[in-house]
Amino acid sequence: MTPFRCWFLAALAASAVKAESVQKSGLKLPPSASVHQAEVKELFVTSYEAYQTYAWGYDDLLPVSKTYFDGRNGWGASIADAMGTMWIMGFTDWFEQAVNHTANTDFTISHTSDTVSLFETTIRYVGGFLSAYELSGEKYPVLVEKAQDLADQMAYAWVGDQSIPYGYIDFTNQQPTMDTSNIAEAGTLTMEWNRLSQYTGNHTYQTLAEKSVQHMIHMSTPLPGMPAQGINPKTGNSVGGYVTWGGGSDSYFEYLIKYARLTNTDDNSYADAWLTAADTSVKTLLRTSTVDDRLYLADYDDNKKIRHVGSHLACFYGGNWILGGKLTNNATLVRIGLELTDACWNTYASTATGIGPEVFAYMSGDGNYTGGTAPNQEQLDFYYQHGFYITAPDYVLRPEVLESNFYAWRATGDIKYFNNAISAIVSFKKYLPTTVAYAGIYDVNNVDSDKIDDMESFWFAEALKYLYLTFDDPDHISLDEYVFNTECHPFKAPPAKSNYGSDSGAQTVSSQPFSPESAPLPAVSPISALLRS
């Protein structure tokens, strides 16, 4: 065993001594913070006013063509996702308008012909309504009622005694789509459904969500503590053996430590499972680029090969490791989280627009295998200058790099993270404006890139909220008092426990042999407006 490995395991064992504060004590904002915060508010105002004018009540504004698209069942996803941000920014009139819309919307039926996504509806609508209910002082019980309407229909995703829910439900007949799922879809429900149980007194919601995660925590895995991405709800078995911190798996890992913190549960299995996944990742997935020593978490494929790939979606991991490292008093995990955040920010700083790409790749001491084609000369040239190369150049208003940067700022107070956020504002204001509001771009390395005709609701919920809070009073929505769901909807947490996880700092790994099934997997985090005909 290497000296680092011995030291890391000792750090894990010692991590249960005391839960460290997540935020840096006495963190103060630079004098310019209010100016930049006002800039973020203006981005929100411009975006939301355009939504009100051209897409009110529908899910997404299509800002290039000045029309709308319903990709989330037509309930007004942008309204649900924007409510918490409105409240935090002080737009109370808009908040009241949003509550009124929600109160007058029937959530027991889909307003489109689409089935309902358990995952997306939970994180955007249920999470958005319950967080807004909390933030507004629990003055609007209709928000809980509407979240419950949705959950009562989505509960049909669990069939019989199955622990794993199906990913999609037809609200007209309460029938799920009998198809494979992934661990993110099935394992990103605990925070929202726990809160729904808390506010309704019906513990069925919490029981269902926990049952799914507990199954995944204790199932056989291709790597210790890291379930494969795909899962079959009918059998509860893994589908394939692909392991990643990226899309399809990401928020399963994210919620393990967040659920432990939000609930202060005495069940250590959640925190222990997260620590085991982190330990395995350090041992098996952590890679350093041969240029600039950038730190990444690689993927592990069905053939047990390391894939040297990264993604905007996966870049949440920096912030998650900072949070988890603080909660388990593990300075090693915090340091790695900061290095992961820096590498992800480098994907922004290195492009012509100052905005990061959807997917990228890199080389490390063990090669450059990605599972795809080898890099061309242009990509190699880019790599040797920046320590990564772009494989999918689009930007669809995703928040994950800003998210990790926010955690890094609140945890360290290092001015570079504050300045990173300023840089993002400059880039957004310069390269994302379109006919009305703001849109993604097809090529982040082209200053004249065409725009993507969609303004996803997470622009309101996540990208603009993380930016705004970076420039806000650190005591407002403190990371020591709130836990964010994966859509950046904050939930009020009780005072932190003295420790998270058991004394050993690792879960008991299943002794069952890993024998996955073979079947097609669902699309990972598709942008519904881009799939329209």
Buried (B, 14 or more C-beta within 10 A) or exposed (E): EEEEEEEBBEBBBBBBEEBBBBBBEEBEBEEEBEEBBEBBBEBBEBBBEBBBEBBBBBBBBBBBBBEBBBBBBBBBBBBBBBBBBBBBBEBEEBBEBBBEBBEEBEBEBBBBEBBBBBBBBBBBBBBBBBBBBBBBEEEBEBBBBBBBBBBBBBBBBBBEEBBBBBBBBBBEEEBBBEBBBBBBBBBBBBBBBBBBBBBBEBBBBBEBBBBBBBBBBBBBBBBBBBBBBBBBBBEBBBBBBBBBBBBBBBBBBBBBBBBBBBBEBEEBBBBBBBBBBBBBBBBBBBBBBBBBEBBBBBBBBBEEEBBBBBBBBBBBBBBBBBBBBBBBBBEBBBBBBBBBBBBBBBBBBBBBBBBBBBBBBBBBEEEBBBBEEEBEEEBBEBBEEBBBBBBBBBBBBBBBBBBBBBBBBBBBBEEEBBBBBBBBBEBBBEBBBBBBBBBBBEBBBBEEBEBBBBBBBBBBBBBBBBBBBBBBEBEEBBBBBBBBBBBBBBBEBEEBBEBBBBEBBBBBBBEEEBEBBEEEBBEBBEBBBBEEE
